[in-house]
Amino acid sequence: MGTDLPTPADLRERRTSLELTQSELADRADVSQPLIARIEGGDVDPRLSTLRRIVGALDEAESAVMHADDIMHEGVISVAPDDSVREAIDLMVKEGYSQLPVVRDGRPQGIISNSDIRQLDDENAGELPVADVMREAITTVEPDATLDEVNAHLNHQDAVMVVRDGQLEGIITEADVAAHMS
């Protein structure tokens, strides 16, 4: 698997950044508080199974406190419903994205992806407006949605749009979540 084991300092740093006490972490990981103290102090080399429980407890605590606005991409690159499919393709190629939000006056209207475009068997498809090709079924969350909520949506959608008062603030894809889980 090649995952690097966290050092005592890593564990302490993660615990304190999550504002957990040693006792709270011990409860969550189902180990004793003195054991946490000894592991963090580097006095004891924990069994792998114990370390896994501690890391699992930290991961759970982290996903409970991490929110959409912690992991979203801001400054979203998007197209307008009236833009041509050709413009959308050019922008996706230029930016290296496989999908783009479709936005009008700051409000998300839909999403257009390479797969939506590939399904067009019209040689004039490039001239069509994005509105004719985009998928309107989009998932939006508030900036304070938890990582768990975002993950639940990503099981069914390619991307989740983060919206405050109807205005698009950011976008989250599987890759963004993965980057924060590793």
C-alpha positions as CSV (number, residue, x, y, z in Angstrom):
1,M,0.0,0.0,0.0
2,G,2.9,2.3,0.6
3,T,1.1,4.7,2.9
4,D,3.6,6.5,5.2
5,L,2.8,6.0,8.8
6,P,2.2,9.3,10.6
7,T,4.9,10.4,13.1
8,P,4.0,11.3,16.7
9,A,4.3,14.9,15.7
10,D,1.9,14.4,12.7
11,L,-0.7,12.8,15.0
12,R,-0.4,15.6,17.6
13,E,-0.6,18.3,14.9
14,R,-3.7,16.8,13.3
15,R,-5.4,16.4,16.7
16,T,-4.7,20.0,17.8
17,S,-5.7,21.4,14.4
18,L,-9.1,19.6,14.9
19,E,-9.2,21.1,18.4
20,L,-9.6,17.7,20.0
21,T,-8.1,16.9,23.4
22,Q,-6.1,13.7,23.9
23,S,-9.1,12.4,25.9
24,E,-11.6,13.2,23.1
25,L,-9.4,11.5,20.6
26,A,-8.9,8.5,22.9
27,D,-12.7,8.1,23.2
28,R,-13.2,8.3,19.5
29,A,-10.4,5.8,18.8
30,D,-11.4,3.6,21.6
31,V,-8.0,3.7,23.3
32,S,-6.8,5.2,26.6
33,Q,-5.8,8.8,27.0
34,P,-2.4,7.9,28.5
35,L,-1.7,5.8,25.4
36,I,-2.4,8.8,23.1
37,A,-0.1,10.9,25.3
38,R,2.7,8.3,25.1
39,I,2.3,7.8,21.3
40,E,2.3,11.6,20.7
41,G,5.4,11.8,23.0
42,G,7.1,9.2,21.0
43,D,7.5,7.0,24.1
44,V,5.7,4.0,22.7
45,D,5.5,2.5,19.2
46,P,1.8,1.7,18.8
47,R,0.6,-1.5,17.2
48,L,-0.5,-0.9,13.6
49,S,-4.1,-1.7,14.5
50,T,-4.0,0.9,17.2
51,L,-2.5,3.5,14.9
52,R,-5.2,2.7,12.3
53,R,-7.9,3.3,14.8
54,I,-6.4,6.6,15.8
55,V,-5.9,7.8,12.2
56,G,-9.5,6.6,11.4
57,A,-10.8,8.7,14.3
58,L,-8.9,11.7,13.1
59,D,-10.2,11.2,9.5
60,E,-13.8,11.0,10.8
61,A,-13.3,14.1,13.0
62,E,-11.8,15.9,10.0
63,S,-14.6,15.1,7.6
64,A,-17.1,16.3,10.2
65,V,-15.4,19.7,10.5
66,M,-14.3,20.2,6.9
67,H,-16.8,22.2,4.8
68,A,-17.5,22.8,1.2
69,D,-15.7,26.2,1.2
70,D,-12.6,24.5,2.6
71,I,-12.1,22.3,-0.5
72,M,-13.9,24.1,-3.3
73,H,-12.2,25.7,-6.3
74,E,-12.9,29.4,-6.4
75,G,-12.7,31.6,-9.4
76,V,-14.7,29.0,-11.3
77,I,-14.2,29.0,-15.1
78,S,-17.6,28.7,-16.7
79,V,-19.6,29.3,-19.9
80,A,-22.9,31.1,-20.4
81,P,-26.0,29.4,-21.7
82,D,-25.8,31.5,-24.9
83,D,-22.2,30.6,-25.6
84,S,-21.7,28.2,-28.4
85,V,-20.7,24.6,-27.8
86,R,-17.5,25.3,-29.8
87,E,-16.6,28.0,-27.2
88,A,-17.2,25.5,-24.4
89,I,-15.0,22.9,-26.1
90,D,-12.2,25.4,-26.7
91,L,-12.4,26.5,-23.1
92,M,-12.3,22.9,-21.7
93,V,-9.3,22.1,-23.9
94,K,-7.5,25.3,-22.9
95,E,-8.1,24.8,-19.2
96,G,-7.8,21.0,-19.2
97,Y,-11.3,20.4,-17.7
98,S,-13.7,17.7,-18.7
99,Q,-16.7,19.8,-17.7
100,L,-17.7,23.4,-17.1
101,P,-20.5,25.0,-15.1
102,V,-23.0,27.0,-17.1
103,V,-23.6,30.3,-15.4
104,R,-25.9,33.2,-16.0
105,D,-25.6,36.4,-13.9
106,G,-23.5,34.5,-11.3
107,R,-26.2,31.8,-10.9
108,P,-25.5,28.2,-11.9
109,Q,-27.9,27.0,-14.7
110,G,-26.3,23.6,-15.5
111,I,-23.2,21.8,-16.4
112,I,-21.7,20.8,-19.8
113,S,-19.2,18.0,-20.1
114,N,-17.2,16.3,-22.8
115,S,-19.5,13.3,-22.6
116,D,-22.6,15.6,-23.3
117,I,-20.8,17.0,-26.3
118,R,-19.7,13.6,-27.6
119,Q,-23.3,12.4,-27.7
120,L,-24.2,15.1,-30.3
121,D,-24.1,13.5,-33.8
122,D,-24.7,16.8,-35.6
123,E,-21.8,18.2,-37.6
124,N,-23.1,21.7,-36.7
125,A,-23.1,20.9,-33.0
126,G,-20.4,23.5,-32.4
127,E,-22.8,26.2,-33.4
128,L,-25.5,25.1,-30.9
129,P,-25.9,27.2,-27.8
130,V,-24.6,25.6,-24.6
131,A,-28.1,25.8,-23.2
132,D,-29.3,23.1,-25.7
133,V,-26.6,20.6,-24.7
134,M,-26.1,21.2,-20.9
135,R,-27.5,19.1,-18.2
136,E,-29.7,21.1,-15.9
137,A,-29.6,18.6,-13.1
138,I,-26.9,20.1,-11.0
139,T,-26.2,19.7,-7.3
140,T,-25.6,22.7,-5.2
141,V,-24.6,23.0,-1.6
142,E,-24.1,25.9,0.8
143,P,-20.5,26.8,1.7
144,D,-20.9,25.2,5.2
145,A,-22.0,21.8,3.9
146,T,-19.9,19.1,5.5
147,L,-17.4,17.0,3.6
148,D,-19.8,14.0,4.2
149,E,-22.6,15.8,2.5
150,V,-20.4,16.7,-0.4
151,N,-19.2,13.1,-0.7
152,A,-22.8,11.8,-0.7
153,H,-23.6,14.1,-3.7
154,L,-20.4,13.1,-5.5
155,N,-21.5,9.5,-5.5
156,H,-24.2,10.5,-8.0
157,Q,-22.8,13.6,-9.7
158,D,-19.5,14.6,-11.4
159,A,-19.4,17.9,-9.6
160,V,-21.0,19.8,-6.8
161,M,-21.5,23.6,-7.1
162,V,-21.1,25.7,-4.0
163,V,-23.6,28.5,-3.9
164,R,-24.2,31.4,-1.4
165,D,-27.4,33.3,-1.8
166,G,-27.9,31.8,-5.3
167,Q,-24.5,33.0,-6.5
168,L,-21.9,30.4,-7.6
169,E,-18.9,30.6,-5.2
170,G,-17.0,27.5,-6.1
171,I,-17.0,23.9,-7.5
172,I,-16.0,20.6,-6.0
173,T,-15.1,17.5,-7.9
174,E,-14.0,14.0,-6.8
175,A,-10.4,15.1,-7.3
176,D,-10.8,18.0,-4.8
177,V,-12.2,15.6,-2.2
178,A,-9.5,13.0,-2.8
179,A,-6.8,15.7,-2.4
180,H,-8.1,16.5,1.0
181,M,-8.5,12.9,2.1
182,S,-4.9,11.8,1.3
